[in-house]
Amino acid sequence: MNSMQLLEPLQLGPLTLANRCVMAPLTRCRSKQPGNIPWQLNAQYYAQRSGAGLIVSEATQVCAQGQGYLWTPGMYTPDQMEGWRLVTDAVHAKGGRIHAQLWHVGRISHRSVQPDSQAPVSCGNSQSDSTCFAIDEKGHPGRVHCDQPRALASDEIPGVVAQFVHAARVAKQAGFDGVQVHGANGYLPDQFLSSVLNTRTDAWGGSVVNRSKFLMEVVRGVIGVWGADRVGVRLSPMGGFNTMGHDTQWREQHLEVARQFQREGVVYVDLINQGWSQGVEGFDEGFIRDYRTLYRGVVFLSGGFTLELAQQRLASRLCDAVVFGRPFIANPDLPERFRRGIPLTTGNPSTYHGGDERGYTDYAAAT
């Protein structure tokens, strides 16, 4: 394998990706209000980055209850569908490919962004020590501590699964090339996977198989809309993001999920190594190799990648594509910069979340 395998094509189900440089789902909090609707500014932003082999959209809540951050876009109303159509049309006009990321935050939310100011929902009632982006006590947007969630009743859970399926249909109507189920980073599917948080004694908890059930019901439902060859999943094995706690069963849990993904024919899995991105302990190469023995689809890896590290991971066959996040914010033409050896621009973190075109669509492509 040559050193620039990152820029070689990749077959992803029916899609031929121009390169193996994937744009990560990046929450930017710039949807049109009211209604959390994508609009022309978002379309411009994504079109600028259409040189990625695959764009994965920012996380999109599948229902109002699935929201935990102000100004993030939804994927459940007709107006949101029309807004996303602007985005997909703009990306396709530039020859790009884009998957929609389907999201439910679960307990990582606050009453101020929940319907009727209700409590957030989760697999249980354990409150996160993390924060979300909502309305503070003074009525201003800002970081606030997550509210105490309530545990979903057993007979409510199929309805939440159905919301993912509805969002998958909306994404199809909006012209996406496929969808990614967000099963990572301490959000609702990840909460169900956790032996720390999921202490349920019904069919949705109590064993690695039962803890997998919520995620797999969502995946199967979404496959029913799209077909398995257009459905991917993002996961964060061993991840502690959003105060998940240390799960001693993470390895067996995720290998069980790998077996089930193989059985269902999921086209790709994106594994986030938070050790690489945050300087903490993360899963090792042995885990990835074990995972790839059980799951033989396409594997993406995420987690603070540089070009050099991406090339190493591809050359060692640990993955088939590499996901870049922050570099795509300030470098809309990132694959081309890699191709030509052009130094990367550094982004401005103060404009990452919320705001207007500044720090969003005003980063220039290299000349």
PLY file of the C-alpha trace (Angstrom):
ply
format ascii 1.0
element vertex 367
property float x
property float y
property float z
element edge 366
property int vertex1
property int vertex2
end_header
0.00 0.00 0.00
1.38 3.38 -0.92
1.62 6.27 1.50
-1.29 8.11 -0.09
-3.81 5.29 0.10
-5.94 7.90 1.89
-6.57 9.47 -1.52
-7.49 6.24 -3.31
-11.13 5.34 -4.07
-13.17 3.14 -1.74
-16.25 1.09 -2.53
-18.93 1.61 0.11
-21.92 -0.50 -0.81
-23.24 0.97 -4.08
-21.19 4.16 -3.66
-17.70 4.64 -5.04
-16.03 7.18 -2.77
-13.40 9.35 -4.46
-11.05 8.97 -1.48
-10.85 7.51 2.02
-10.89 10.88 3.76
-14.25 11.06 5.57
-15.67 14.27 7.03
-16.82 13.66 10.59
-20.24 14.66 11.88
-19.55 18.10 13.36
-22.13 19.85 15.50
-22.05 23.52 14.48
-25.40 24.79 15.89
-26.36 26.92 12.90
-29.79 25.71 11.84
-32.49 28.27 11.03
-34.89 29.18 13.84
-37.58 28.50 14.77
-37.85 24.86 13.80
-34.19 23.73 13.72
-34.26 23.83 9.92
-31.20 23.51 7.65
-30.92 26.41 5.20
-28.79 27.97 2.51
-25.86 28.76 4.83
-25.62 25.08 5.74
-25.86 24.08 2.09
-22.92 26.36 1.24
-20.86 24.94 4.11
-21.35 21.32 3.09
-20.85 22.03 -0.63
-17.48 23.62 0.16
-16.43 20.30 1.74
-17.76 18.00 -0.97
-14.23 16.87 -1.85
-14.41 14.48 1.12
-14.84 10.87 0.07
-17.92 10.89 2.28
-19.48 13.68 4.32
-21.34 12.59 7.42
-23.78 15.33 8.37
-23.77 16.97 11.74
-25.83 15.03 14.28
-29.55 15.47 13.55
-32.10 14.78 16.25
-34.71 12.21 15.19
-37.44 13.85 17.30
-37.93 16.85 19.57
-37.22 14.67 22.61
-33.88 13.69 21.07
-32.48 17.23 21.26
-29.87 18.29 23.79
-28.29 21.34 22.21
-29.73 24.60 20.93
-29.88 25.24 17.18
-29.01 21.71 16.08
-30.99 20.55 13.03
-33.74 17.95 13.10
-34.75 15.17 10.72
-38.45 14.74 11.43
-40.53 17.61 9.99
-41.40 18.48 6.36
-39.59 21.83 6.68
-36.45 20.10 7.94
-36.65 17.68 5.03
-36.84 20.55 2.54
-33.91 22.25 4.24
-31.81 19.12 4.04
-32.72 18.84 0.36
-30.90 22.16 -0.17
-27.83 20.57 1.43
-27.86 17.30 -0.48
-28.51 19.04 -3.80
-25.57 21.38 -3.18
-23.23 18.51 -2.26
-24.30 16.38 -5.22
-23.87 19.31 -7.60
-20.19 19.29 -6.60
-19.89 15.51 -7.01
-19.91 14.77 -3.29
-21.49 12.02 -1.21
-23.30 12.60 2.08
-24.85 10.43 4.79
-27.20 11.80 7.45
-26.30 11.10 11.06
-29.37 10.14 13.12
-29.19 11.20 16.77
-31.01 10.94 20.05
-29.15 12.46 23.00
-31.04 10.60 25.73
-29.95 11.94 29.12
-27.55 14.57 27.68
-30.23 17.24 27.66
-32.02 19.88 29.70
-35.68 20.66 30.24
-35.29 24.00 28.45
-34.83 22.21 25.09
-37.28 19.37 25.77
-40.95 19.35 24.63
-43.17 20.90 27.33
-40.10 21.21 29.58
-40.27 17.50 30.36
-37.35 15.54 31.80
-34.99 13.92 29.28
-35.23 10.15 28.83
-32.64 7.40 29.09
-32.28 3.68 29.76
-32.33 4.54 33.47
-32.49 7.50 35.81
-28.76 8.14 36.28
-27.97 11.83 35.84
-24.92 12.87 33.82
-22.34 15.21 35.31
-21.82 16.55 31.81
-23.23 19.72 30.28
-25.37 20.46 27.27
-26.06 23.67 25.34
-29.45 25.00 26.41
-31.08 27.91 28.24
-29.58 28.86 31.58
-31.33 30.15 34.71
-31.18 33.73 33.39
-32.83 32.76 30.11
-29.64 32.97 28.08
-28.11 30.34 25.76
-25.16 28.60 27.37
-23.64 25.50 28.85
-25.90 24.05 31.55
-25.74 20.87 33.60
-27.79 18.02 32.20
-31.11 17.43 33.91
-32.12 14.31 35.80
-33.53 11.87 33.22
-36.36 9.44 33.63
-36.11 5.83 32.58
-38.05 4.90 29.47
-40.82 2.41 30.20
-40.50 -0.88 28.32
-43.56 -0.14 26.21
-42.20 3.32 25.24
-38.99 2.04 23.68
-40.49 0.74 20.40
-41.85 4.25 19.85
-38.35 5.71 20.15
-37.08 3.12 17.67
-39.91 4.19 15.35
-38.68 7.80 15.57
-35.31 6.72 14.20
-37.08 4.89 11.39
-39.18 7.96 10.59
-36.03 10.09 10.50
-34.44 7.57 8.13
-37.42 8.02 5.79
-37.12 11.81 6.00
-33.41 11.53 5.15
-34.26 9.43 2.13
-36.83 11.97 0.95
-34.21 14.70 1.46
-31.85 13.04 -1.01
-29.07 11.70 1.21
-26.90 8.84 -0.06
-27.39 6.86 3.15
-27.53 7.25 6.92
-25.35 6.74 9.95
-26.86 5.74 13.29
-25.15 7.69 16.09
-24.41 5.01 18.66
-21.42 6.75 20.26
-20.30 9.42 22.71
-22.68 8.75 25.56
-25.94 9.42 23.72
-29.03 7.23 23.94
-27.92 4.04 22.09
-24.58 4.21 23.92
-26.44 4.59 27.22
-28.27 1.34 26.52
-24.96 -0.40 25.67
-23.37 0.61 28.98
-23.31 -1.90 31.84
-22.81 1.10 34.16
-25.94 3.00 33.09
-28.15 0.20 31.82
-29.17 -1.71 34.92
-32.57 -2.68 33.50
-34.01 -6.08 34.36
-36.37 -6.28 31.35
-35.58 -7.36 27.77
-33.57 -4.15 27.17
-30.84 -4.83 29.76
-29.08 -7.39 31.92
-26.70 -9.01 29.40
-24.49 -7.99 26.48
-27.17 -9.28 24.10
-30.01 -7.44 25.83
-28.01 -4.23 26.14
-27.44 -4.43 22.37
-31.14 -4.71 21.68
-32.02 -1.00 21.49
-29.20 -0.20 19.07
-29.92 -3.28 16.95
-33.67 -2.58 16.79
-32.81 0.91 15.53
-30.32 -0.46 13.00
-32.74 -3.07 11.70
-35.50 -0.48 11.41
-33.27 1.90 9.48
-32.07 -0.93 7.22
-35.73 -1.57 6.45
-35.88 1.92 4.96
-32.51 2.12 3.24
-31.12 -1.39 2.76
-28.06 -2.51 4.71
-25.64 -1.32 2.02
-26.49 2.32 2.79
-26.49 2.15 6.60
-23.47 2.77 8.84
-23.09 3.10 12.61
-20.79 5.23 14.76
-19.56 3.76 18.06
-17.07 4.74 20.78
-15.80 1.57 22.48
-14.23 2.25 25.87
-15.33 5.88 25.54
-16.03 7.88 28.67
-17.35 10.99 26.92
-20.40 12.58 28.60
-19.46 11.04 31.96
-20.30 7.48 31.00
-18.09 5.98 33.68
-15.68 3.06 33.31
-17.49 0.09 31.78
-15.57 -3.11 32.54
-17.67 -4.98 29.96
-17.01 -2.61 27.04
-14.92 -5.08 25.06
-17.33 -8.02 25.14
-20.23 -5.63 24.60
-18.80 -4.17 21.41
-17.63 -7.51 20.04
-21.19 -8.80 20.49
-22.43 -5.78 18.53
-19.81 -6.52 15.83
-21.25 -10.03 15.41
-24.73 -8.63 15.02
-23.62 -5.97 12.53
-22.05 -8.69 10.41
-25.28 -10.67 10.52
-27.37 -7.65 9.49
-24.96 -6.59 6.74
-24.25 -3.06 8.04
-22.07 -1.45 5.36
-19.63 0.36 7.64
-18.78 1.01 11.27
-16.98 4.15 12.46
-15.04 3.43 15.66
-14.00 6.48 17.70
-10.87 6.09 19.78
-11.15 8.81 22.40
-7.69 7.90 23.62
-6.16 9.25 20.43
-8.26 12.41 20.41
-8.27 13.27 24.12
-5.01 11.81 25.39
-6.70 9.25 27.63
-6.62 5.49 27.50
-8.45 4.09 24.46
-8.96 0.75 22.78
-5.86 -0.97 21.41
-4.98 -2.41 18.02
-5.78 -5.88 19.27
-9.39 -4.87 19.82
-9.65 -3.50 16.28
-8.23 -6.72 14.84
-10.65 -8.80 16.93
-13.48 -6.56 15.76
-12.50 -6.99 12.12
-12.46 -10.75 12.52
-16.13 -10.66 13.56
-17.30 -7.76 11.40
-16.05 -7.89 7.82
-17.63 -4.72 6.44
-15.89 -1.39 5.93
-14.24 0.10 9.04
-13.66 3.82 9.60
-11.48 5.04 12.46
-11.92 8.40 14.20
-9.95 10.21 16.85
-7.63 13.18 16.39
-5.98 11.95 13.20
-3.06 13.60 11.46
-2.18 12.72 7.88
0.77 10.65 9.10
-1.27 8.65 11.59
-4.00 8.10 8.99
-1.48 6.69 6.57
-0.09 4.37 9.24
-3.53 3.03 10.21
-4.48 2.43 6.58
-1.17 0.77 5.75
-1.48 -1.58 8.72
-5.01 -2.56 7.57
-6.59 -1.43 10.80
-9.16 0.51 8.81
-10.41 1.22 5.29
-11.00 4.98 5.73
-10.10 7.69 8.23
-12.45 10.29 9.69
-11.28 13.88 10.13
-13.23 16.40 12.20
-11.71 19.72 13.16
-9.30 19.84 10.17
-12.37 19.98 7.89
-13.70 23.05 9.72
-10.83 25.33 8.69
-9.78 23.41 5.56
-12.82 22.89 3.33
-10.55 21.35 0.67
-8.76 19.03 3.09
-8.17 16.08 0.71
-6.70 18.42 -1.89
-4.39 19.96 0.69
-3.22 16.46 1.58
-2.69 15.69 -2.10
-0.60 18.82 -2.71
1.20 18.91 0.64
-0.27 22.30 1.56
-0.08 23.26 5.26
-3.37 23.18 7.12
-5.17 26.23 8.45
-5.97 26.22 12.18
-9.60 26.83 13.12
-10.99 29.29 15.66
-12.71 27.33 18.45
-14.75 30.38 19.52
-16.77 30.08 16.29
-17.21 26.29 16.30
-20.70 26.34 17.86
-23.38 28.85 16.94
-23.11 32.12 15.10
-23.17 33.10 11.44
-20.90 32.63 8.42
-17.82 33.70 10.40
-15.75 30.64 11.19
-18.20 28.58 9.15
-18.21 29.31 5.42
-15.45 31.93 5.29
-12.46 29.58 5.44
-10.81 29.73 2.03
-9.72 26.86 -0.13
-6.01 26.76 -0.96
-5.05 28.58 -4.14
0 1
1 2
2 3
3 4
4 5
5 6
6 7
7 8
8 9
9 10
10 11
11 12
12 13
13 14
14 15
15 16
16 17
17 18
18 19
19 20
20 21
21 22
22 23
23 24
24 25
25 26
26 27
27 28
28 29
29 30
30 31
31 32
32 33
33 34
34 35
35 36
36 37
37 38
38 39
39 40
40 41
41 42
42 43
43 44
44 45
45 46
46 47
47 48
48 49
49 50
50 51
51 52
52 53
53 54
54 55
55 56
56 57
57 58
58 59
59 60
60 61
61 62
62 63
63 64
64 65
65 66
66 67
67 68
68 69
69 70
70 71
71 72
72 73
73 74
74 75
75 76
76 77
77 78
78 79
79 80
80 81
81 82
82 83
83 84
84 85
85 86
86 87
87 88
88 89
89 90
90 91
91 92
92 93
93 94
94 95
95 96
96 97
97 98
98 99
99 100
100 101
101 102
102 103
103 104
104 105
105 106
106 107
107 108
108 109
109 110
110 111
111 112
112 113
113 114
114 115
115 116
116 117
117 118
118 119
119 120
120 121
121 122
122 123
123 124
124 125
125 126
126 127
127 128
128 129
129 130
130 131
131 132
132 133
133 134
134 135
135 136
136 137
137 138
138 139
139 140
140 141
141 142
142 143
143 144
144 145
145 146
146 147
147 148
148 149
149 150
150 151
151 152
152 153
153 154
154 155
155 156
156 157
157 158
158 159
159 160
160 161
161 162
162 163
163 164
164 165
165 166
166 167
167 168
168 169
169 170
170 171
171 172
172 173
173 174
174 175
175 176
176 177
177 178
178 179
179 180
180 181
181 182
182 183
183 184
184 185
185 186
186 187
187 188
188 189
189 190
190 191
191 192
192 193
193 194
194 195
195 196
196 197
197 198
198 199
199 200
200 201
201 202
202 203
203 204
204 205
205 206
206 207
207 208
208 209
209 210
210 211
211 212
212 213
213 214
214 215
215 216
216 217
217 218
218 219
219 220
220 221
221 222
222 223
223 224
224 225
225 226
226 227
227 228
228 229
229 230
230 231
231 232
232 233
233 234
234 235
235 236
236 237
237 238
238 239
239 240
240 241
241 242
242 243
243 244
244 245
245 246
246 247
247 248
248 249
249 250
250 251
251 252
252 253
253 254
254 255
255 256
256 257
257 258
258 259
259 260
260 261
261 262
262 263
263 264
264 265
265 266
266 267
267 268
268 269
269 270
270 271
271 272
272 273
273 274
274 275
275 276
276 277
277 278
278 279
279 280
280 281
281 282
282 283
283 284
284 285
285 286
286 287
287 288
288 289
289 290
290 291
291 292
292 293
293 294
294 295
295 296
296 297
297 298
298 299
299 300
300 301
301 302
302 303
303 304
304 305
305 306
306 307
307 308
308 309
309 310
310 311
311 312
312 313
313 314
314 315
315 316
316 317
317 318
318 319
319 320
320 321
321 322
322 323
323 324
324 325
325 326
326 327
327 328
328 329
329 330
330 331
331 332
332 333
333 334
334 335
335 336
336 337
337 338
338 339
339 340
340 341
341 342
342 343
343 344
344 345
345 346
346 347
347 348
348 349
349 350
350 351
351 352
352 353
353 354
354 355
355 356
356 357
357 358
358 359
359 360
360 361
361 362
362 363
363 364
364 365
365 366
